[in-house]
């Protein structure tokens, strides 16, 4: 029998206070089911998780005045969406679930001008608690924030330390965690430009790991940091010998603690995938887009067999694409168009793939889902910049 006790309180609360949105939209491929979940504004910085009961949780920030932090909840039992506002001011949200299947969200409280803080929103079983992470008075947190929890639900955050209280730019990757009775912040990578795009996860041993970009041109590239219990150990995956400007980093760990990373090269528009095999990093070119959105974040999820699924947005054509690897080959789909797809996020529940993203023209949060292994009627897409090695994605199948 499905255990619904851990989400009943949340469902009742959301049912009472949320705005129910059940608008439907036509999918781009016959298999996809797409819904407009919230039409309060084009959703940005979506972050999606699915709990053990099959309920879907999405954090997002509508592109409207104030940029509130919002939360959408899909109840598996009723097959209905509910939405609510958590904070009146927010940016760069990331969501995860604790052992009770309660959502936790990291975000930057941008306020007015400089002075943005890292904040933590969590559902405690009856209401939302939103607390500032007191790192340093006047410090500015900007761009992407990340959150992950260990087996004891202890939180770890990653963030881009943008400026000090005197408004001097610092531009470095930092982490913060709860130690006994206080927040403890550490510098992960002090080199200028490190961490503007970052994603954090915790492995089965409770060690946080961060995939991130260094965006300063002279040192630009994809990097990875691992906490060994005493200090952060960093390595360069791409960009060690020549600058390699990248954006849109996203990362997940699979059931074997294997990292899977998606990112986009800003100068060529090549969407790439990286993973560690036999202790060595291996990268693959997946597709090429005509224009990189800024500050975009790609989506990534891994199925039970370890096959990666990627979502990414082509700003020139305004299209959302999906790519997945099966039997060693990358297969592509066009999921949505008409400028829908900025900052998408993916999650997999059993045999179903879920994608949350914003629709700029409709001013909405959209969520699409389809079965993983069913035959999909794909739309033929011409790749704008075919990859020279011939190993790029083939959208014609």
JOCOR-V804905 format. One line per field, one symbol per residue. psi: psi as a letter, one per 40 degrees, with the letter a starting at -180 (. if undefined). burial: b if it has 24 or more other ideal C-beta (glycine too) atoms within 12 Angstrom, else e. A space follows every 50 residues. Layout:
# JOCOR-V804905
psi=???
burial=???
This chain:
# JOCOR-V804905
psi=ihhedeedddddddddeihhhfiiihididdhhhihdhfeihhifihhih ideeihhhiihigihdgihihihhhddefiiiiihdiehiigihiiiade fhihhiihgdahaieiihihhiheedihhhiihgdhheihhiaiiihiia defhihiiihhdiidefhhdgihiiiihhceihhiihdhehhehedhihi ihaeeehiihhiihehddeiahihhhheedihhiihdheddihghiafhi iihaeefhihhiihhddeehhihiihhfeihhiihdihidhhihgihiii ihadeehihiiihhddefihihiihhfeihiiihdiaffhehgiiiihhb fhhhhhiihddefihihiiiideihhhihhhhhdgiideeeiihee.
burial=eeeeeebeebbebbeeebbebeeebebbbebbbbbbbbbbbbbbbbbbbb bebbbbbbbbbbbbeebbbbbbbbbbeeeebbbbbbbebbbbbbbbbbee bbbbbbbbbbeeeebbbbbbbbbeeeebebebbebbeebbbbbbbbbbbb eeeebbbbbbbbeeeeeeebbbbbbbbeeeeebebbbbbebebbbbbbbb bbbeeebbbbbbbbbbeebbbbbbbbbeeeebebbbbbbeeeebbbbbbb bbbbeeebbbbbbbbbebbbbbbbbbeeeebebbbbbbbbbbbebbbbbb bbbeeebbbbbbbbbebbbbbbbbbeeeebbbbbbbbebbbbbbbbbbbe ebbbbbbbbbebebbbbbbbebeeebebbebebbeebeeeebbebee
